[in-house]
Amino acid sequence: MGNSTGRRPFSVVISDGDREFLDKVIRATTSPQAHVTRAKIALLAADGIGNKEIVRLLGVSGFTVSKWRKRFALYGVSVLDDAPRSGTPRKINDDMIAEILRITLNQEPTLATHWSTTTMAEEVGVSQPTLSRVWRTFGLKPH
């Protein structure tokens, strides 16, 4: 089962437990469509189906099939999700976010009736845009 370049596709081996997991992903109505497609690629590849046939059956690109076949062959079903995206990692951790939320909801600022993004940012030691993103994410409008 070669491909048009003459190279053999990566061999995907899936355990019975992983096969059950992938079947559940495919059947679950709440699974993201990308995960369903990837699970189908993994199962078809493990059943010995070639890339061209998987492309035809699933209506996805050859690049997609090759990429996910390789990932499943190398790393197993743990790679069902996308790889982490490039870019700057977030600068504040979950504990800092929890502290921002705790102070926002339970404390009043000194000499004021409500927090502004500027006063809260100064209080917790983050930038005003960072604080605004946290508040927006959690739907907070302290004033």
C-alpha angles and dihedrals in degrees: 000000000000129000133234092278093057092243119126114243119244113276113241118206118186126188121227090253092051090047089055090048092051091047089054091050090052094048098043112101090209097056115115109252091238090059091049091052092047092048090051091050091051094049095046091047091049088052089058097255113152125239095253092053092047089051090052095045097046101031094231130128124274088239091058093049093047093047095050095040089055093046093049092046093051103036109015127226093322087087094063088116123066118270114261111282123246119250138083113325115235114274100215125059131219092267091057091048090050090050092050090051093046094051093042093052101035110032136058121216120249112268094002139084097224142013122263120203089250097051093043092048090053091046095054099031102244132117120271093244090051091051091048090054092051092049092046092049091055096038094244122161104169094183 
